[in-house]
Amino acid sequence: MGPKVKIGTHNGTFHCDEVLACSLLKHAKPEYKNAEIVRSRNMDILNECVIVVDVGAVYEPSCHRYDHHQRSFNHTMNTLNSEYPWTIKLSSAGLVYFHFGHEIIANILKLPMDSEEVKILYKKLYENFIQEIDAIDNGIEPCEGSQHKYQIHTHLSARVKHLNPSWNEPNPDETKCFEKACQLVEQEFLDRLNFYGKIWLPARDIVKSAVQNRFSVHSSGEIIEFANGGCPWKEHLFELEESLKVEKPIKFVIYPETLNKAWRVQCVSMSPFSYENRLSLRKEWCGLREEELSKQSGIDDCVFVHMSGFTGGNKTREGVLQMALKTLNPE
């Protein structure tokens, strides 16, 4: 038996797209079944992996590199295959599904990969499952005016519905199905209660203190700083702005990233669950990294700015502060 296959992705905060991408890959080929998931941003480590997803700023299928964060990446299912109608920008989940989806479905259901059944299921699963993950990861709103761009199919009510006995089950055990649904919703409720009671609520005092001390970060009062960016701040911020009668809306949050020993600047959105920002980082920076970004911005030690402009990184506090200030006050 040869060495274990390694699948690489980034460390730090994880998102649905790379979690799903890594999980799907284990069903793609027999040799991937027991693959080791390597989580790092060190390219020397990632280059030892057979497949790398959601990190590395490279989309090159021939080398099994599947990132979607680079400025040059604008692929959808439609741009990669005009047979497909979907125009949502792909995440790492969508990229893995595009390239391996037929194999994954065939392997799990024990069907011939070129069968009509696999082709039908491939399309159905993209439209009703993968697409929303691509959209959410890329910050795409479900609607534009009255036009739906995609539908959400994985909410709790939908998952409960799918636990009902199937129409073609010969002797369904409805009681067992109901009990499974009870366990699902109870666990979801308990998880959410624990989150709100033990994680979300204690963050309120941290956010309140940051809002009250905003002028010590910068005289504009439009930037706040957290000692740790992991606290859930968005909903608290909007409520506190109102209760504390903040006259000038806060535009940016800066905080250190302990894991990567760097700093982040994040834009404040229009509402707690919106993808639209009050003020996004400058458009000409979006999708750039490191030296190219530092040169374009005139700010030393830049790490990246996300393609959508909602967040960026720098090696220093002064660097992220300058990224916020140069956006607030363009030259």
Residue frames as qw, qx, qy, qz and C-alpha x, y, z in Angstrom:
[[0.000, 0.888, 0.460, 0.000, 0.00, 0.00, 0.00],
 [0.423, 0.463, -0.007, 0.779, 1.35, 3.42, -1.01],
 [0.142, -0.103, -0.416, 0.892, 1.44, 6.57, 1.09],
 [0.115, 0.667, 0.677, -0.288, -1.90, 8.03, 2.17],
 [0.233, 0.595, 0.380, 0.669, -3.37, 10.60, -0.23],
 [0.208, -0.422, -0.369, 0.802, -3.36, 14.14, 1.16],
 [0.101, 0.757, 0.492, 0.419, -6.13, 16.65, 0.42],
 [0.355, -0.132, -0.256, 0.889, -5.13, 20.22, 1.29],
 [0.069, -0.825, -0.410, -0.383, -7.23, 23.18, 2.31],
 [0.102, 0.608, -0.293, 0.731, -6.71, 26.29, 4.45],
 [0.389, -0.303, -0.722, 0.485, -6.61, 26.39, 8.23],
 [0.105, 0.027, 0.199, -0.974, -8.40, 28.94, 10.41],
 [0.550, 0.277, 0.390, -0.684, -12.13, 29.56, 10.15],
 [0.182, 0.048, 0.899, 0.394, -13.72, 26.90, 7.97],
 [0.482, 0.271, -0.020, -0.833, -16.68, 27.33, 5.63],
 [0.816, 0.202, 0.445, -0.308, -19.25, 25.02, 4.14],
 [0.694, 0.646, -0.233, -0.218, -17.68, 25.01, 0.68],
 [0.298, 0.573, -0.758, 0.088, -14.27, 23.54, 1.54],
 [0.492, -0.186, 0.757, -0.389, -15.74, 21.22, 4.18],
 [0.824, 0.362, 0.287, -0.329, -18.08, 19.80, 1.53],
 [0.557, 0.690, -0.443, -0.129, -15.34, 19.76, -1.13],
 [0.026, -0.487, 0.853, -0.186, -13.07, 17.67, 1.10],
 [0.618, 0.027, 0.678, -0.397, -15.94, 15.35, 2.05],
 [0.783, 0.520, 0.036, -0.340, -17.00, 14.85, -1.57],
 [0.365, 0.672, -0.638, -0.091, -13.47, 14.04, -2.70],
 [0.335, -0.314, 0.860, -0.221, -13.38, 11.03, -0.38],
 [0.718, 0.313, 0.565, -0.261, -16.13, 9.52, -2.55],
 [0.464, 0.734, -0.265, -0.419, -14.51, 10.44, -5.86],
 [0.634, 0.455, -0.625, -0.024, -11.91, 7.66, -6.15],
 [0.897, -0.306, -0.315, 0.053, -11.07, 4.54, -4.12],
 [0.656, 0.109, -0.319, 0.676, -7.62, 5.91, -3.29],
 [0.051, -0.482, 0.122, -0.866, -9.18, 9.07, -1.80],
 [0.638, -0.519, -0.508, -0.256, -11.45, 7.20, 0.62],
 [0.713, -0.576, -0.244, 0.316, -9.07, 7.39, 3.58],
 [0.445, 0.590, -0.059, 0.670, -7.30, 10.56, 2.52],
 [0.438, -0.450, -0.375, 0.682, -5.69, 12.80, 5.13],
 [0.109, 0.916, 0.272, 0.273, -7.08, 16.35, 5.22],
 [0.572, -0.126, -0.146, 0.797, -4.19, 18.80, 5.61],
 [0.023, -0.938, -0.331, -0.100, -5.22, 22.28, 6.79],
 [0.537, -0.427, 0.080, 0.723, -2.57, 24.98, 6.26],
 [0.369, 0.917, 0.073, -0.136, -1.78, 28.16, 4.36],
 [0.336, -0.642, 0.583, 0.367, 1.89, 27.23, 4.05],
 [0.727, 0.546, -0.213, -0.357, 2.35, 26.52, 0.34],
 [0.174, 0.492, -0.853, 0.018, 5.35, 24.24, 0.97],
 [0.374, 0.011, 0.853, -0.365, 3.02, 21.98, 2.95],
 [0.663, 0.470, 0.287, -0.507, 0.11, 22.31, 0.52],
 [0.475, 0.614, -0.520, -0.357, 2.30, 21.52, -2.48],
 [0.062, -0.257, 0.962, -0.067, 2.85, 18.05, -1.01],
 [0.564, 0.265, 0.608, -0.492, -0.90, 17.36, -1.30],
 [0.335, 0.222, 0.811, 0.425, -2.41, 15.52, -4.26],
 [0.007, -0.705, -0.535, -0.466, -5.40, 17.89, -4.30],
 [0.193, -0.217, -0.360, 0.887, -5.74, 21.40, -2.89],
 [0.050, -0.681, -0.629, -0.371, -9.10, 23.16, -2.49],
 [0.242, -0.910, -0.318, -0.115, -10.11, 26.71, -1.50],
 [0.417, -0.821, 0.212, 0.328, -6.58, 28.00, -1.01],
 [0.667, -0.138, 0.478, 0.555, -3.52, 28.78, -3.11],
 [0.247, 0.732, -0.052, -0.633, -5.04, 31.24, -5.61],
 [0.077, 0.318, -0.795, -0.510, -4.81, 28.68, -8.45],
 [0.804, 0.260, 0.363, -0.393, -7.49, 26.95, -10.50],
 [0.314, 0.531, -0.718, -0.323, -5.72, 24.31, -12.56],
 [0.918, -0.064, 0.132, -0.369, -7.63, 21.01, -12.89],
 [0.813, 0.395, -0.417, 0.098, -4.69, 19.21, -14.52],
 [0.304, 0.375, -0.661, 0.575, -2.74, 19.78, -11.29],
 [0.503, -0.535, -0.678, 0.023, -5.78, 19.25, -9.04],
 [0.200, -0.165, -0.327, 0.909, -5.74, 22.81, -7.73],
 [0.118, -0.621, -0.676, -0.379, -9.22, 24.17, -7.06],
 [0.176, -0.436, -0.380, 0.797, -9.29, 27.68, -5.59],
 [0.173, 0.720, 0.570, 0.357, -11.81, 30.38, -6.51],
 [0.301, -0.824, -0.239, 0.417, -10.52, 33.43, -4.60],
 [0.444, -0.193, 0.311, 0.817, -8.10, 34.80, -7.19],
 [0.226, 0.557, 0.038, -0.798, -9.04, 37.91, -9.14],
 [0.219, 0.281, -0.695, -0.625, -8.94, 36.06, -12.46],
 [0.016, 0.185, 0.983, -0.011, -11.57, 33.51, -11.38],
 [0.449, 0.151, 0.107, -0.874, -15.12, 34.07, -12.60],
 [0.260, 0.030, -0.897, -0.355, -16.20, 30.56, -13.55],
 [0.676, -0.004, 0.329, -0.659, -19.70, 29.19, -13.27],
 [0.660, 0.107, 0.743, 0.015, -21.11, 25.83, -14.31],
 [0.595, 0.751, 0.254, -0.131, -22.17, 27.56, -17.52],
 [0.189, 0.872, -0.419, -0.170, -18.74, 29.00, -18.38],
 [0.328, -0.432, 0.836, 0.082, -17.10, 25.61, -17.82],
 [0.198, 0.189, 0.922, 0.273, -19.77, 23.76, -19.81],
 [0.268, 0.048, -0.158, -0.949, -22.29, 25.74, -21.88],
 [0.410, -0.268, -0.822, -0.289, -24.68, 22.79, -21.62],
 [0.341, -0.474, -0.684, 0.436, -25.41, 23.84, -18.04],
 [0.002, 0.800, 0.352, 0.485, -27.67, 26.87, -17.39],
 [0.545, -0.761, -0.265, 0.233, -26.36, 27.89, -13.93],
 [0.406, 0.702, -0.076, 0.580, -24.53, 31.21, -13.72],
 [0.566, -0.818, 0.078, -0.062, -23.71, 31.40, -9.99],
 [0.257, 0.729, -0.607, 0.186, -19.98, 31.83, -9.41],
 [0.885, -0.095, -0.453, 0.042, -18.45, 28.56, -8.23],
 [0.457, -0.753, 0.432, -0.193, -16.90, 27.98, -4.83],
 [0.000, -0.451, 0.892, 0.034, -14.47, 25.15, -4.06],
 [0.562, 0.147, 0.753, -0.309, -17.50, 22.87, -3.52],
 [0.669, 0.635, 0.129, -0.365, -18.85, 23.70, -6.96],
 [0.304, 0.698, -0.616, -0.204, -15.45, 23.19, -8.58],
 [0.232, -0.244, 0.937, -0.096, -14.99, 19.77, -7.01],
 [0.619, 0.359, 0.602, -0.355, -18.56, 18.87, -7.95],
 [0.558, 0.702, -0.188, -0.400, -18.06, 20.02, -11.55],
 [0.297, 0.596, -0.737, -0.120, -14.95, 17.89, -12.02],
 [0.057, 0.172, -0.967, 0.181, -15.80, 14.86, -9.86],
 [0.563, 0.015, 0.326, -0.759, -19.59, 14.92, -9.43],
 [0.810, 0.198, -0.366, -0.412, -20.40, 12.19, -11.93],
 [0.512, 0.238, -0.791, 0.234, -17.84, 9.85, -10.34],
 [0.150, -0.160, 0.653, -0.725, -19.06, 10.66, -6.83],
 [0.710, 0.064, 0.120, -0.691, -22.70, 9.91, -7.66],
 [0.790, 0.251, -0.515, -0.217, -21.82, 6.74, -9.56],
 [0.346, 0.270, -0.807, 0.395, -19.60, 5.46, -6.75],
 [0.304, -0.104, 0.589, -0.741, -22.12, 6.12, -3.98],
 [0.745, 0.187, 0.194, -0.611, -25.14, 4.70, -5.83],
 [0.515, -0.139, 0.821, 0.205, -23.20, 1.92, -7.60],
 [0.627, 0.691, 0.288, -0.212, -24.27, 3.14, -11.05],
 [0.693, 0.258, 0.290, 0.608, -22.34, 3.29, -14.35],
 [0.232, -0.494, -0.067, 0.835, -20.77, 6.74, -14.51],
 [0.049, 0.092, -0.479, -0.872, -21.98, 7.38, -18.08],
 [0.017, 0.468, 0.883, 0.037, -25.57, 6.30, -17.31],
 [0.113, -0.594, -0.357, -0.712, -28.55, 8.55, -17.89],
 [0.585, -0.700, -0.408, 0.032, -29.44, 8.26, -14.20],
 [0.597, -0.353, -0.109, 0.712, -26.11, 9.76, -13.15],
 [0.211, 0.275, 0.270, 0.898, -26.50, 12.63, -15.63],
 [0.341, -0.687, -0.437, -0.470, -29.98, 13.45, -14.29],
 [0.662, -0.640, -0.310, 0.239, -28.87, 13.25, -10.66],
 [0.546, -0.043, -0.004, 0.837, -25.79, 15.36, -11.35],
 [0.002, 0.447, 0.257, 0.856, -27.93, 18.24, -12.59],
 [0.529, -0.675, -0.422, -0.294, -30.56, 17.86, -9.88],
 [0.702, -0.481, -0.274, 0.448, -28.01, 17.86, -7.06],
 [0.377, 0.101, 0.023, 0.921, -26.25, 20.92, -8.40],
 [0.173, -0.519, -0.309, -0.778, -29.46, 22.93, -8.73],
 [0.633, -0.620, -0.290, -0.362, -30.98, 21.84, -5.43],
 [0.806, -0.523, -0.118, 0.251, -27.94, 21.49, -3.19],
 [0.678, -0.080, 0.068, 0.727, -24.51, 22.64, -4.40],
 [0.231, 0.638, 0.274, 0.682, -25.66, 25.87, -6.04],
 [0.377, -0.881, -0.155, -0.239, -26.79, 27.55, -2.82],
 [0.757, -0.498, 0.056, 0.420, -23.45, 26.68, -1.17],
 [0.545, 0.263, 0.244, 0.758, -21.60, 28.30, -4.10],
 [0.016, -0.773, -0.282, -0.568, -23.83, 31.38, -3.87],
 [0.566, -0.815, -0.122, -0.013, -23.59, 31.84, -0.12],
 [0.757, -0.312, 0.101, 0.566, -19.81, 31.41, -0.09],
 [0.420, 0.256, 0.286, 0.823, -19.45, 34.02, -2.83],
 [0.022, -0.396, -0.339, 0.853, -21.82, 36.48, -1.13],
 [0.151, -0.154, -0.589, -0.779, -24.56, 36.35, -3.77],
 [0.438, 0.088, 0.430, -0.785, -28.02, 37.40, -2.62],
 [0.379, 0.245, 0.892, 0.029, -30.83, 34.91, -3.43],
 [0.324, 0.774, 0.544, 0.016, -32.95, 37.61, -5.08],
 [0.233, -0.103, 0.188, 0.948, -32.42, 40.60, -7.32],
 [0.425, -0.028, -0.134, -0.895, -35.62, 42.58, -7.13],
 [0.820, 0.001, 0.252, -0.514, -38.40, 40.07, -7.71],
 [0.773, 0.419, -0.463, -0.113, -36.07, 37.70, -9.59],
 [0.825, -0.468, 0.318, -0.013, -34.80, 34.62, -7.72],
 [0.288, 0.693, -0.652, -0.109, -31.18, 33.75, -8.53],
 [0.425, 0.107, -0.895, 0.080, -31.31, 30.51, -6.55],
 [0.713, -0.507, -0.193, -0.444, -33.43, 28.74, -3.95],
 [0.147, -0.468, 0.769, -0.410, -32.47, 27.57, -0.45],
 [0.801, -0.062, -0.482, -0.349, -33.25, 23.85, -0.08],
 [0.616, 0.070, -0.696, 0.361, -31.28, 22.85, 3.03],
 [0.289, -0.473, 0.306, -0.774, -33.11, 24.69, 5.84],
 [0.222, -0.131, 0.865, -0.431, -34.35, 22.80, 8.91],
 [0.689, 0.276, 0.324, -0.587, -37.92, 22.41, 7.65],
 [0.680, 0.495, -0.443, -0.311, -36.67, 20.90, 4.39],
 [0.203, 0.371, -0.890, 0.172, -34.45, 18.44, 6.28],
 [0.446, 0.033, 0.713, -0.540, -37.36, 17.37, 8.46],
 [0.737, 0.400, -0.011, -0.545, -39.54, 16.90, 5.38],
 [0.551, 0.482, -0.663, -0.153, -36.94, 14.59, 3.85],
 [0.091, -0.252, 0.900, -0.344, -37.08, 12.34, 6.93],
 [0.752, 0.127, 0.247, -0.598, -40.67, 11.30, 6.16],
 [0.677, 0.014, 0.725, 0.128, -41.06, 7.75, 4.81],
 [0.065, 0.322, -0.568, -0.755, -40.39, 7.64, 1.10],
 [0.710, 0.244, -0.014, -0.661, -43.22, 6.90, -1.32],
 [0.777, 0.311, -0.513, -0.195, -41.52, 3.74, -2.60],
 [0.046, -0.364, 0.844, -0.392, -40.59, 2.23, 0.76],
 [0.505, -0.186, -0.775, -0.332, -42.55, -1.04, 1.07],
 [0.603, -0.575, -0.548, 0.076, -42.97, -1.17, 4.86],
 [0.163, 0.618, -0.227, 0.735, -42.23, 2.28, 6.26],
 [0.509, -0.442, -0.594, 0.438, -41.65, 2.67, 9.97],
 [0.005, 0.806, 0.189, 0.562, -43.28, 6.06, 10.47],
 [0.620, -0.780, -0.077, 0.030, -42.58, 6.06, 14.20],
 [0.765, -0.226, 0.142, 0.587, -38.85, 5.56, 13.65],
 [0.376, 0.510, 0.257, 0.730, -38.81, 8.33, 11.04],
 [0.273, -0.870, -0.191, -0.363, -40.62, 10.68, 13.42],
 [0.734, -0.627, 0.000, 0.263, -38.19, 9.89, 16.23],
 [0.669, 0.076, 0.195, 0.713, -35.26, 10.64, 13.91],
 [0.110, 0.709, 0.247, 0.651, -36.86, 13.98, 13.05],
 [0.531, -0.830, -0.145, -0.089, -37.33, 14.74, 16.76],
 [0.771, -0.370, 0.081, 0.512, -33.66, 14.06, 17.40],
 [0.489, 0.383, 0.247, 0.744, -32.66, 16.30, 14.52],
 [0.083, -0.790, -0.193, -0.575, -34.72, 19.33, 15.58],
 [0.668, -0.733, -0.107, 0.073, -33.94, 18.89, 19.28],
 [0.743, -0.189, 0.105, 0.633, -30.20, 18.84, 18.60],
 [0.314, 0.529, 0.242, 0.750, -30.50, 21.84, 16.33],
 [0.335, -0.850, -0.197, -0.356, -32.43, 23.76, 18.99],
 [0.752, -0.604, -0.022, 0.264, -29.97, 22.82, 21.75],
 [0.660, 0.097, 0.157, 0.728, -27.00, 23.76, 19.58],
 [0.114, 0.666, 0.229, 0.700, -28.56, 27.13, 18.80],
 [0.524, -0.819, -0.167, -0.163, -29.53, 27.79, 22.42],
 [0.783, -0.407, 0.031, 0.470, -26.02, 26.98, 23.61],
 [0.501, 0.325, 0.194, 0.779, -24.58, 29.23, 20.93],
 [0.097, -0.764, -0.206, -0.604, -26.80, 32.18, 21.80],
 [0.640, -0.753, -0.120, -0.092, -26.51, 31.70, 25.56],
 [0.787, -0.472, 0.146, 0.369, -22.82, 30.87, 25.90],
 [0.590, 0.052, 0.341, 0.730, -21.16, 32.43, 22.84],
 [0.156, 0.635, 0.406, 0.639, -23.37, 35.10, 21.25],
 [0.353, -0.880, -0.275, -0.158, -24.66, 36.90, 24.35],
 [0.653, -0.579, 0.009, 0.488, -21.29, 37.21, 26.15],
 [0.525, 0.212, 0.291, 0.771, -19.95, 39.00, 23.05],
 [0.004, 0.879, 0.391, 0.272, -22.34, 41.92, 23.57],
 [0.438, -0.853, 0.003, 0.284, -20.17, 43.60, 26.22],
 [0.602, -0.193, 0.395, 0.666, -17.11, 43.27, 23.99],
 [0.298, 0.547, 0.503, 0.599, -18.92, 44.94, 21.08],
 [0.206, -0.929, -0.301, -0.060, -20.33, 47.65, 23.33],
 [0.542, -0.666, 0.145, 0.491, -16.88, 48.49, 24.65],
 [0.520, 0.071, 0.482, 0.702, -15.47, 48.60, 21.09],
 [0.125, 0.760, 0.469, 0.432, -18.23, 50.97, 19.96],
 [0.350, -0.919, -0.150, 0.106, -17.70, 53.26, 22.97],
 [0.536, -0.591, 0.316, 0.513, -13.93, 53.32, 22.35],
 [0.704, 0.536, 0.372, 0.279, -14.16, 53.83, 18.58],
 [0.192, 0.971, -0.072, 0.120, -12.65, 57.32, 18.62],
 [0.501, -0.692, 0.491, 0.169, -9.48, 55.93, 20.19],
 [0.760, 0.148, 0.541, 0.329, -9.00, 53.81, 17.04],
 [0.327, 0.246, 0.361, 0.838, -9.49, 56.76, 14.69],
 [0.064, 0.260, 0.263, -0.927, -10.97, 60.23, 15.00],
 [0.354, -0.075, -0.547, -0.755, -13.59, 59.46, 12.33],
 [0.535, -0.052, 0.593, -0.599, -15.38, 57.08, 14.71],
 [0.794, 0.320, -0.186, -0.483, -16.06, 54.80, 11.73],
 [0.641, 0.304, -0.699, 0.092, -13.63, 52.03, 12.70],
 [0.709, -0.572, 0.263, -0.318, -13.83, 49.75, 15.72],
 [0.371, 0.487, -0.781, 0.121, -11.26, 47.27, 17.01],
 [0.906, -0.353, -0.020, -0.233, -11.61, 43.89, 18.71],
 [0.318, -0.639, 0.700, -0.015, -8.88, 42.12, 20.63],
 [0.332, -0.033, 0.930, 0.155, -10.18, 38.91, 19.02],
 [0.380, 0.179, -0.364, -0.831, -12.16, 38.85, 15.78],
 [0.203, -0.103, -0.964, -0.137, -13.80, 35.54, 16.55],
 [0.165, 0.341, 0.674, -0.635, -16.62, 37.02, 18.62],
 [0.166, 0.553, 0.726, 0.373, -20.06, 37.23, 16.91],
 [0.170, -0.334, -0.198, 0.906, -20.42, 40.99, 16.59],
 [0.021, 0.241, 0.533, 0.811, -22.72, 41.83, 13.70],
 [0.320, -0.657, -0.622, -0.281, -26.18, 41.70, 15.26],
 [0.472, -0.618, -0.350, 0.523, -24.91, 43.34, 18.46],
 [0.310, -0.109, 0.162, 0.931, -23.34, 46.17, 16.47],
 [0.109, -0.429, -0.520, -0.731, -26.55, 47.16, 14.72],
 [0.471, -0.699, -0.536, -0.041, -28.55, 47.09, 17.96],
 [0.535, -0.511, -0.205, 0.641, -25.90, 49.00, 19.89],
 [0.232, 0.165, 0.268, 0.920, -25.52, 51.69, 17.23],
 [0.282, -0.608, -0.481, -0.565, -29.20, 52.41, 17.74],
 [0.604, -0.678, -0.404, 0.107, -29.27, 52.19, 21.55],
 [0.557, -0.415, -0.049, 0.717, -26.05, 54.22, 21.95],
 [0.278, 0.917, 0.206, -0.196, -27.25, 56.74, 19.34],
 [0.548, -0.250, 0.440, 0.665, -24.18, 56.41, 17.12],
 [0.343, 0.757, 0.073, -0.550, -24.55, 59.29, 14.64],
 [0.391, 0.635, -0.562, -0.357, -22.04, 58.17, 12.01],
 [0.985, -0.006, 0.040, -0.169, -22.48, 54.48, 11.07],
 [0.487, -0.568, 0.629, 0.212, -19.42, 52.30, 11.67],
 [0.679, 0.585, -0.302, -0.326, -17.85, 51.10, 8.42],
 [0.653, 0.405, -0.629, 0.122, -14.97, 48.81, 9.42],
 [0.810, -0.553, 0.173, -0.091, -13.89, 46.33, 12.08],
 [0.475, 0.606, -0.614, 0.172, -10.21, 45.50, 12.60],
 [0.815, -0.474, 0.267, -0.199, -8.86, 42.62, 14.66],
 [0.029, -0.588, 0.801, 0.106, -5.82, 40.32, 15.02],
 [0.924, 0.101, -0.282, -0.236, -5.79, 36.78, 13.65],
 [0.579, -0.627, 0.516, -0.074, -4.01, 34.72, 16.28],
 [0.918, 0.084, 0.375, 0.099, -3.56, 31.65, 14.09],
 [0.707, 0.551, 0.154, 0.416, -1.87, 33.43, 11.19],
 [0.489, -0.499, -0.075, 0.712, -0.23, 36.18, 13.27],
 [0.174, 0.259, 0.377, 0.872, -1.70, 38.83, 10.99],
 [0.187, 0.357, 0.411, -0.818, -4.53, 41.37, 11.07],
 [0.173, 0.476, 0.786, 0.354, -7.91, 41.58, 9.37],
 [0.222, 0.204, 0.097, -0.948, -10.14, 44.44, 8.29],
 [0.109, 0.396, 0.898, 0.159, -13.78, 43.56, 7.70],
 [0.173, -0.231, -0.232, -0.929, -16.50, 45.75, 6.25],
 [0.297, 0.252, 0.687, -0.613, -19.75, 46.29, 8.13],
 [0.082, 0.327, 0.815, 0.471, -22.68, 45.10, 6.03],
 [0.259, -0.346, -0.218, -0.875, -25.93, 47.01, 5.45],
 [0.759, -0.394, 0.073, -0.513, -27.74, 44.66, 7.84],
 [0.556, -0.488, 0.664, -0.107, -26.66, 41.64, 9.94],
 [0.725, 0.087, 0.678, 0.085, -27.44, 39.11, 7.21],
 [0.550, 0.814, 0.032, -0.186, -26.80, 41.17, 4.08],
 [0.806, 0.046, 0.240, 0.539, -23.96, 40.65, 1.61],
 [0.295, 0.786, 0.128, 0.528, -24.01, 44.35, 0.70],
 [0.564, -0.257, -0.338, 0.708, -21.55, 46.50, 2.63],
 [0.072, -0.920, -0.215, 0.319, -21.93, 50.01, 3.93],
 [0.242, 0.873, -0.384, -0.180, -18.57, 50.61, 2.29],
 [0.979, 0.074, 0.073, 0.175, -16.51, 47.91, 0.57],
 [0.526, -0.518, 0.355, 0.573, -12.73, 47.98, 0.34],
 [0.243, 0.670, -0.278, -0.644, -11.52, 49.74, -2.78],
 [0.881, 0.385, 0.154, -0.226, -12.48, 47.99, -5.99],
 [0.538, 0.710, -0.454, 0.029, -9.02, 48.19, -7.53],
 [0.191, -0.525, 0.787, -0.262, -7.68, 46.10, -4.63],
 [0.848, -0.029, 0.323, -0.419, -10.19, 43.27, -4.90],
 [0.971, 0.239, 0.024, 0.008, -8.66, 39.89, -5.69],
 [0.433, 0.711, -0.455, 0.316, -5.07, 41.12, -5.29],
 [0.878, -0.441, -0.120, 0.140, -2.53, 39.57, -2.93],
 [0.761, -0.376, 0.068, 0.524, 0.74, 40.38, -1.20],
 [0.392, -0.277, 0.229, 0.847, 3.30, 42.37, -3.26],
 [0.091, 0.412, 0.588, 0.690, 0.85, 43.21, -6.04],
 [0.298, -0.802, -0.508, -0.099, -1.68, 44.48, -3.50],
 [0.490, -0.622, -0.109, 0.601, 0.94, 46.43, -1.54],
 [0.321, -0.030, 0.375, 0.869, 2.09, 48.11, -4.73],
 [0.056, -0.563, -0.609, -0.557, -1.45, 48.94, -5.87],
 [0.408, -0.803, -0.433, -0.028, -2.56, 50.24, -2.46],
 [0.206, 0.706, -0.307, 0.603, 0.66, 51.92, -1.36],
 [0.665, -0.598, 0.259, -0.364, 0.41, 50.04, 1.96],
 [0.196, 0.491, -0.843, 0.095, 3.25, 47.80, 3.14],
 [0.121, -0.129, 0.938, -0.298, 2.79, 44.17, 4.22],
 [0.702, 0.108, -0.003, -0.704, -0.58, 43.52, 2.57],
 [0.401, -0.092, 0.911, -0.029, -1.80, 39.93, 2.50],
 [0.100, 0.328, 0.831, 0.437, -5.01, 39.98, 0.44],
 [0.409, 0.183, 0.206, -0.870, -8.34, 41.61, -0.34],
 [0.482, 0.278, 0.826, -0.089, -11.27, 39.31, -1.03],
 [0.191, 0.256, 0.661, 0.679, -12.76, 39.40, -4.53],
 [0.133, -0.756, -0.598, -0.231, -16.00, 40.88, -3.19],
 [0.154, 0.551, -0.168, 0.803, -14.16, 43.53, -1.17],
 [0.623, -0.672, -0.227, -0.329, -15.76, 42.61, 2.16],
 [0.732, -0.645, 0.162, 0.147, -12.51, 41.77, 3.96],
 [0.585, 0.685, -0.353, 0.253, -8.75, 42.07, 3.67],
 [0.847, -0.461, -0.064, 0.256, -5.59, 41.17, 5.52],
 [0.294, 0.819, -0.361, 0.335, -2.28, 42.75, 6.44],
 [0.702, 0.029, -0.580, 0.412, 0.63, 41.61, 8.56],
 [0.251, -0.040, -0.455, 0.853, 0.24, 44.58, 10.93],
 [0.001, -0.701, -0.605, 0.377, -2.43, 46.55, 12.77],
 [0.002, -0.607, 0.120, 0.785, -1.24, 49.75, 11.13],
 [0.040, -0.074, 0.772, 0.630, -1.62, 48.06, 7.74],
 [0.022, -0.521, -0.841, -0.144, -5.30, 47.11, 8.15],
 [0.062, -0.736, -0.353, 0.574, -6.02, 50.51, 9.67],
 [0.026, -0.448, 0.384, 0.807, -4.53, 52.15, 6.58],
 [0.025, 0.201, 0.867, 0.455, -6.61, 49.89, 4.33],
 [0.041, -0.703, -0.688, 0.174, -9.74, 51.11, 6.10],
 [0.100, -0.725, -0.097, 0.674, -8.67, 54.75, 6.09],
 [0.078, -0.258, 0.576, 0.772, -7.66, 54.78, 2.41],
 [0.009, -0.427, -0.844, -0.324, -11.11, 53.40, 1.62],
 [0.114, -0.768, -0.515, 0.362, -12.84, 55.95, 3.82],
 [0.018, 0.885, -0.070, -0.460, -10.79, 58.80, 2.37],
 [0.797, 0.322, 0.341, 0.380, -9.76, 57.95, -1.21],
 [0.350, -0.445, 0.192, 0.802, -7.01, 60.16, -2.60]]
